[in-house]
Amino acid sequence: MMLFLMLIPIVMLVALLAIVGNKNNQSGSYDAPVPDHVGVQPGDKLYPLVEKLEHALELSFTESINQRFRTRYPERTDQELAWTWFELKRYFLLCAVLEKVPMFSPRVDDLWHEMLMFTREYESFCMRFIGHTIHHAPHSGSAPVPMPGERAWFDWVYGVLFTPGNYSGRIWGPFYRSPMASGKLEQLRQGTVDSLEGVLFNKRSVTAEPSVRTIAEDLLRQAREQIFHADRQITEKERLAPASVHWAALPGTMLLLSMTDPDQYGANMNRLMQEERYKDQWGSGNNSYYGCTSSQDDHNRQHHDIHNQQHHNNHHDSHHGGHHDGGQSGGGGHSGSSSSSCSSGCGSS
């Protein structure tokens, strides 16, 4: 009898550990440390905007949001919450620079929803950060709306500005699954920052915030360099699809494959992204998303993760951006990206 009583707490402990382990297996662990400053390094063109965002986000506000979030989502760990903040901050940086930013992560969107519950504090944060409200606009309709073109633009900009982190693909869903549309390629080839204000770049931010204009100019410069390099490879009939590609070269590879054979883009990119090391960095599987836009546009939502500090130092010289988290980007041409019926829109007013 005594032995039986002694075994009861052991059995209960084993059962508890099994439950916790099952939860961790379902959602995945987020054990890696979260990089400071969303993985962006001092000296990076994006760094002044990162500092502005972090100064605008008061500690008391984030603590109130965290308390609400933990109450609503008790199954999510503090480390997962920290990584979700990491990606939401990156999302806000994208909203400051771009005219339309679909929200492709339900997990990030959940945190944004809790943030919006504090109306005055959220408005104050937006005004201190960028001088206008970043809107979360509901999207009417019940069925997901495919948005491969928007996702391609999101992926390219994210890949240029940030280094892949440990869980970016897990949070945002697969990267680089859709080719860049020919119309967008032509805009990048021919346009200027001024002509693309309100089209690709956030007009109000580019006009009012010098650091945002600098970032937009650098994005356009890098896009043109990558397109020029792709044109040369096509003309000289160089090998267009390498056997593998380093993460820092993925944005340029994406444009090259979009220009050469969009119909085979998914198969070509999927082959490049099969390596195990990309799985958490760029994501795998299908995407669904919500959104963020400027002014009156709707957004999508999905997920993204963290950065590798050592890799960023190499990335910093050729890329203008911080860090991004990991996930395998499985390739998938025009399918696999859809916007949620509750899409978020990051818009300015």
C-alpha positions in Angstrom: 0.0 0.0 0.0 2.8 2.4 0.9 4.6 1.6 -2.4 1.4 2.4 -4.3 1.0 5.7 -2.5 4.6 6.6 -3.3 4.1 5.8 -7.0 1.1 8.1 -7.4 3.1 11.4 -7.6 5.6 9.8 -10.0 2.8 8.7 -12.3 1.2 12.2 -12.1 4.5 13.8 -12.9 5.1 11.5 -15.9 1.6 12.3 -17.2 2.2 16.0 -16.8 5.5 15.9 -18.6 3.8 13.9 -21.4 1.1 16.6 -21.8 3.7 19.4 -21.8 5.9 17.5 -24.3 2.9 16.9 -26.6 2.1 20.7 -26.6 5.7 21.5 -27.4 5.7 19.0 -30.2 2.6 20.5 -31.6 3.6 24.1 -31.5 7.4 23.8 -31.6 9.9 25.2 -29.1 11.3 28.7 -29.3 14.4 28.1 -27.2 16.9 30.3 -29.1 17.7 33.7 -27.5 16.0 36.6 -29.2 18.5 39.0 -30.8 18.5 42.7 -29.7 17.2 45.4 -31.9 15.3 42.8 -34.1 18.7 41.6 -35.3 19.6 44.8 -37.0 23.2 46.0 -36.3 24.4 49.6 -35.6 25.6 51.2 -38.8 22.8 49.5 -40.8 20.6 51.9 -42.8 17.6 50.4 -41.0 19.1 50.9 -37.5 17.9 54.5 -36.9 14.3 53.4 -37.6 14.7 50.4 -35.3 15.8 52.7 -32.5 12.9 55.0 -33.1 10.5 52.1 -32.9 12.0 50.8 -29.7 11.9 54.2 -28.1 8.2 54.6 -29.1 7.2 51.3 -27.5 7.0 52.0 -23.8 7.7 49.2 -21.3 4.5 49.7 -19.4 2.5 49.3 -22.7 4.3 46.1 -23.6 3.8 44.7 -20.1 0.0 45.3 -20.3 -0.1 43.7 -23.7 1.8 40.7 -22.5 -0.5 40.2 -19.6 -3.6 40.2 -21.9 -1.8 37.9 -24.3 -0.9 35.3 -21.6 -4.4 35.3 -20.3 -5.9 34.7 -23.8 -3.2 32.2 -25.0 -2.0 30.4 -21.9 -0.6 27.6 -24.0 2.0 29.8 -25.6 5.3 30.1 -23.8 7.0 33.4 -22.8 9.8 32.5 -25.3 7.3 32.1 -28.1 5.8 35.5 -27.1 9.2 37.1 -27.2 9.8 35.8 -30.7 6.3 36.9 -31.8 7.2 40.4 -30.6 10.4 40.2 -32.6 8.5 39.5 -35.8 5.7 42.1 -35.0 8.4 44.8 -34.6 9.9 43.8 -37.9 6.4 44.0 -39.4 5.9 47.5 -38.1 9.3 48.5 -39.7 8.0 47.1 -43.0 4.8 49.1 -42.6 6.8 52.3 -42.1 8.7 51.7 -45.4 6.1 50.0 -47.7 2.7 51.2 -48.9 1.1 47.7 -48.5 2.2 45.1 -46.1 0.0 42.0 -45.9 0.1 40.3 -42.5 1.0 36.7 -43.3 1.2 35.4 -39.7 -1.9 34.5 -37.6 0.5 34.3 -34.6 1.8 37.8 -35.1 -1.7 39.1 -35.9 -2.9 37.6 -32.6 -0.4 39.8 -30.7 -1.3 42.8 -32.8 -5.0 42.3 -31.9 -4.1 42.4 -28.2 -2.1 45.6 -28.8 -5.1 47.2 -30.4 -7.2 46.7 -27.3 -5.3 49.6 -25.7 -6.5 52.2 -28.2 -4.9 55.4 -26.8 -1.6 53.7 -26.0 -1.5 52.2 -29.5 -2.2 55.5 -31.2 0.5 57.2 -29.1 3.0 54.5 -30.0 2.2 54.9 -33.8 2.5 58.7 -33.6 5.9 58.5 -31.8 7.2 55.9 -34.1 6.2 57.1 -37.6 3.8 60.1 -37.2 0.6 58.3 -38.3 -1.5 55.4 -37.3 -0.6 51.9 -38.5 -4.1 50.6 -39.2 -5.4 47.1 -38.7 -8.2 46.9 -41.3 -10.6 43.9 -41.2 -11.0 42.1 -44.5 -14.6 41.2 -45.5 -15.4 37.8 -46.9 -15.2 34.3 -45.5 -12.8 32.5 -47.9 -9.1 33.1 -48.0 -8.0 35.3 -51.0 -4.8 34.2 -52.9 -2.1 36.9 -52.8 1.0 35.4 -54.3 2.1 38.7 -55.8 1.9 40.5 -52.4 3.7 37.6 -50.7 6.5 37.7 -53.2 7.1 41.4 -52.6 7.0 40.8 -48.8 9.5 38.0 -49.1 11.9 39.9 -51.2 11.9 43.0 -49.0 12.1 41.0 -45.8 15.0 39.0 -47.2 16.9 42.2 -48.1 16.2 44.0 -44.8 16.6 41.2 -42.4 18.8 38.2 -41.8 16.9 34.9 -41.4 16.4 34.0 -37.8 15.7 30.7 -36.1 11.9 30.7 -36.4 10.9 33.2 -39.2 9.7 30.5 -41.5 7.7 28.9 -38.7 6.1 32.2 -37.8 5.5 33.7 -41.2 5.1 30.5 -43.3 7.2 29.5 -46.2 9.3 32.2 -48.0 10.1 32.5 -51.7 7.2 30.3 -52.9 5.9 32.8 -55.4 7.7 34.6 -58.3 7.8 38.4 -58.5 5.2 39.6 -60.9 6.5 41.0 -64.2 4.8 44.3 -63.5 6.5 44.7 -60.2 9.8 43.8 -61.8 9.3 46.6 -64.3 8.4 49.1 -61.6 11.7 48.2 -59.8 13.6 48.5 -63.1 12.2 51.8 -64.3 10.8 53.6 -61.2 12.2 56.1 -58.8 11.4 56.5 -55.1 9.4 59.6 -55.9 7.4 57.9 -58.7 6.8 54.8 -56.5 5.6 56.8 -53.4 2.1 55.5 -52.7 2.6 52.6 -55.0 5.4 50.5 -53.4 6.7 52.9 -50.7 4.8 54.5 -47.9 4.3 58.1 -49.2 3.8 59.7 -45.8 6.8 58.1 -44.2 9.1 58.6 -47.2 8.2 62.3 -47.2 8.4 62.9 -43.5 11.2 60.6 -42.3 14.6 60.9 -43.9 15.7 57.4 -42.7 12.7 55.8 -44.5 13.6 57.5 -47.7 17.2 56.2 -47.3 15.8 52.7 -46.9 13.5 53.0 -49.9 16.4 54.3 -52.0 18.6 51.4 -50.9 15.8 48.8 -51.6 15.4 50.2 -55.1 19.2 50.2 -55.7 19.6 46.6 -54.7 16.6 45.5 -56.8 18.1 47.2 -59.9 21.5 45.6 -59.2 19.9 42.2 -58.9 17.8 42.7 -62.1 20.8 43.9 -64.0 22.8 40.8 -62.9 19.9 38.6 -63.9 19.7 40.3 -67.3 23.4 39.6 -67.8 23.1 36.0 -66.8 20.2 35.5 -69.2 22.0 37.3 -72.1 25.2 35.4 -71.5 23.4 32.1 -71.0 25.0 31.4 -67.7 23.8 28.6 -65.5 20.5 30.0 -64.2 19.6 27.6 -61.4 22.5 26.7 -59.0 22.4 23.5 -57.1 22.1 25.4 -53.9 22.2 29.0 -52.7 23.3 30.8 -49.6 20.4 32.6 -47.8 22.0 36.1 -48.5 21.6 35.4 -52.3 18.0 34.3 -52.1 16.4 37.7 -53.0 18.5 37.9 -56.1 17.9 34.3 -57.0 14.2 34.9 -56.6 14.3 37.7 -59.1 16.4 35.7 -61.5 14.0 32.7 -61.5 11.0 35.1 -61.7 12.5 36.6 -64.9 13.6 33.4 -66.6 10.7 31.0 -66.3 7.9 32.0 -63.9 5.9 28.9 -64.7 8.8 26.7 -63.4 9.7 29.1 -60.5 8.1 26.9 -57.8 9.9 23.7 -58.9 13.3 25.5 -59.3 13.1 27.4 -56.0 11.8 24.3 -54.2 14.8 22.3 -55.3 17.1 25.1 -53.9 15.3 25.2 -50.6 15.3 21.5 -49.8 18.4 21.7 -47.5 17.6 20.9 -43.9 19.2 24.1 -42.7 16.5 26.2 -44.3 13.5 24.5 -42.7 13.1 26.7 -39.7 14.7 29.8 -41.4 12.5 30.1 -44.4 9.5 27.8 -43.6 7.9 24.9 -45.3 4.3 24.0 -46.1 1.4 26.1 -47.3 0.8 29.8 -46.4 -2.3 31.6 -45.4 -2.2 35.3 -44.6 -3.8 38.4 -43.5 -2.5 41.9 -44.2 -1.2 45.4 -43.5 -1.3 48.3 -45.9 -0.9 52.0 -45.7 -3.9 54.4 -45.7 -6.8 52.4 -47.0 -5.4 49.1 -48.1 -6.0 45.7 -46.5 -3.4 43.3 -45.2 -2.8 39.7 -44.6 -1.3 37.6 -41.8 1.1 34.8 -41.3 4.4 34.0 -39.6 8.1 34.7 -39.3 11.2 34.2 -37.0 14.5 35.1 -35.8 18.1 35.8 -36.8 21.6 34.4 -36.9 24.0 37.0 -35.5 27.1 35.6 -37.0 25.6 35.4 -40.5 24.3 38.9 -40.4 27.8 40.4 -40.3 28.4 38.9 -43.8 24.9 39.9 -44.9 25.4 43.5 -43.8 27.9 44.3 -46.4 25.7 43.2 -49.4 22.3 43.7 -47.8 20.8 46.6 -46.1 19.2 45.0 -43.1 19.3 43.2 -39.8 18.5 39.6 -39.1 15.7 37.3 -39.9 14.6 34.0 -38.5 14.6 30.7 -40.0 12.2 28.6 -41.9 12.6 26.6 -45.1 11.2 28.5 -48.0 9.8 25.7 -50.0 9.3 26.8 -53.5 5.7 26.9 -54.8 4.9 29.1 -57.7 1.6 30.8 -57.7 -0.2 28.7 -55.2 0.1 28.5 -51.4 -0.4 32.1 -50.5 -3.8 33.4 -49.4 -5.1 36.1 -47.3 -7.3 35.5 -44.3 -10.8 36.8 -44.1 -9.7 38.7 -41.0 -6.8 40.4 -42.8 -5.0 43.2 -41.1 -4.2 46.4 -42.9 -1.3 48.6 -41.8 -2.4 51.9 -43.2 -1.8 55.5 -42.3 -4.3 58.2 -41.6 
